């Protein structure tokens, strides 16, 4: 006659899980891998760092980031959408064109001169007492074979749009 131990499946599953966890925690390689995985998740996960080019660390919905990315990628719509209404009117008056066509004219002028923004990096931020935010960037520009870094200051209006570029 066979004897039964009297253990239920839940007790057996708990014991197996506890022993597995104990062995995993004692293994230094597994512990190192878990620590690295936790660090990656805390610091922003995959795609949080740029791949070989200078980039800002602001989020994708930020107007300053959209403006800088649009200038680098020559994305007319993205640059125009990031501008404040006053900045749009000013650009339209200078270019003599309406809407995104004014930004396209700026890109055409840069193309004519052989200039191109190839990268950018956010250096600092500052909140003014007027409610604006200043973003200090270093822009990597190329003209022919010559590369240089140019300081840019973007002023963000209280509504988050780009109000001024210096």
N, C-alpha and C positions, 0 to 999 in steps of 0.2 A: 504494500500500500504506500502511495506517495504522500509526502508531507508538503503542505503549503506553508509559505513563509508568512503570509498575512500582509505583505506590503501592497499597497495600492499603486496604480500607475502614476498617480500624482506624486507620491513619495519617491518613487524610482526616478521620475523625470527631474524632480528637484535636486536629488543627489547627483545625477549625471550632470546637470547644469552647473551646480556648485563646484564639482570637481573640474569641469572644463574651464570655468572662469578662473579657478585657482591656478591651473597649469598655464593658462594664457598670461596671467598677471606675473607669474614667476619667470616667464621667458623674456629676456632683455630685448631681443629683436622685435618681438610683437609689441612690447611696451613702447619702444622707440617709434615704431610705425604708428601706433595709436596717438602718441604725443605729436608727431608731425602732422597727422591728419587733423587733430584738434587745432593746432596752430594755423594751418591753412584755412580752416573754416572760420576761425576767429578773425584772421587778417583779411578776409575778403573773398576767399575761394578762388577758383580758376578764373583767369581773365581779369583779375584785379590789377595786374601790373601791365604796363605797355610792353609791346614786343619789339624792342629795338629802336623805337622812336621816342622822342620827347613827348610827353602828354601830361595833361592836367589831372589832378586827382579828384576833381569834382564829379558829381553824378551826371548822368546823361541828360537829365531834364533841366539842368542849370543853364541859364541863358549865356553866361560867360563861357562855359564849356562848349555850348553849341556854336557860339560865335567863333571861338578859336578853332574848333574842329572844322567848321565850315570854311574858314580861311585856308586851313591846311589842305582840305580836300576839294576846295573850289566848289562848294555846294551853295549855290545862289539862294535857294529856298531856306536853308538852315541859317545862313547869315542874316537874311532879311527878317525871318521870324524871331530872331533873338533881339532885334533892335527895339528901342522904345519908340512910340509914335513921333516924338520930337526928332529923334535921330533919323528916323525914316524920312521925315519931311526935309530935313537938312540935306540928306544924301540925294534925295530926288531933285532938290533945287540945284545942287552942285552938278549933278550928272545931266540934268535936263530930261530925265526919263522917269517914268512912274513904276512903282512897285519893285519887284525883283530885278527888273531890267536895269535899275540903277546900280545894283550890286554887280550885275553882269558887266556893266561898263567899267567898274573898278577892276574887275578881273581882267578885262581886255586891256586896260591900260598897263596893268602889271605884266601881262603877257608881252605887250609891245616893248616894254623896258627889259624883258628877260628876267623878271623877279618872280620868286615863288616862296611861299611859306612852306617849310618842309617839316617843322616840328615846333613844339612849344612845351613849356613847363610852368606850372603855377609856383611862384616863389613865396608869396605872402598874401595875406588878406588883412583888411582893416575896416572896421565899422566906424563911420563918422557920426558925430552927434546930430547931424541933419537927417540921419536915417538911411544914407547911402552906404554902399559897401564898395571899397576899392579892392581890386584884384591886381596884383603885380605879377606879370608874366615875363619870361625870357623867351623870345621867339627866335627860332633858328630859321634864317632866310638864306636863300641862294640866288645869286645873280651870275649867270654863266657858270664858271668854275669856282667862283668865290663864294665862300660861306661865311656868314657872320651871325652874331647874336645881338638882338635888338631888344631893349627893355620896352615893355608895353604896360600901360595902366588902363584898366577898364573900370569905369564907374557904373555900378549897378544901381538903378533907381529903387526906391522902396517896393515897387511892384515886381522886382526881380529882373527887369529887362535891362539891356545894355544902353545906358544913357549917354556915355561919352567914351571915346577911345583916344588915348594920347600916346 
